[in-house]
Amino acid sequence: MKECLKAPQSEPNALELVEKHTTIPASRLVDVGQYDGKTYMIMTVLPGEQLESVYHLMSYEECDRLAEDLGDCVAQLRRIPNNTPYRFANTAGGPIYDHLLPDEEPVGPYNNESDFNNHLLGYIDCTPEEAFQSNGENRSMCQDHQSYFTHGDLHSTNIIMQNGRLSGIVDWECAGYMPDYWECIKARRASWSSPVLWAIYGPVFKRFGDYEEEWEIERILWRHTH
């Protein structure tokens, strides 16, 4: 049983969408209920241990296979249809909740990327021009990314391993329809301090595009966010 703190409608809905449209190993939703003003969901348990606890024990072959399996999962997520009235929203069409947002409060939803970008820029401690002219380079945030279903938190604690193979993906409270680079930069931030995890996550997103520019912009925002 889990209390749905930030995404009381979206997280249970995410599990239902994943079960309906994919073969991704994820917890299956059993029931949702309210008690004392709070929402709780009951779901199945996945066997295994967190990647965070075992990645240092994995062979090169197992790491490569995990990267391939995670890439297949991301590809399946991107095929989940968006039946909400918004381009960028949680899975139920409501406000976005994401750990990457500094105040961790739900925002949006949005129908255009410029509004979403403006919200991200609202956290920085200088003007966008000052931030993006670092190192003498002029950068700007793209406003025409595609919208895809996104897990939003592929942290090593949310990836479950068993006998060297992917057993499942858990914790879908950040799931929603987000710009196509979002999954990539979130995973990169989650693996920033570990060369082994960085090597696993790197190949996962190569099949979907080159997100180096988006990653550099994320690093700039990261440095300037108060």
Buried (B, 14 or more C-beta within 10 A) or exposed (E): EBEBEBBBBBBBBBBEBBBEBBEBBBBEBEEBEEEEEEBBBEBEEBEBEBBBEBBEEBEEEBBBBBBBBBBBBBEBBBEBEBEBEBBBBBBBBBBBBBBBBBEEEBBBBBEEBEBBBEBBBEEBEEEBEEBBEBEEEEBEBBEEBBBBBBBBBBBBBBBBBBEBEBBBBBBBBBBBBBBBBBBBBBBBBBBEEBEEBBBBBBBBBEEBEEBEEBBBBBBBBBEBBE
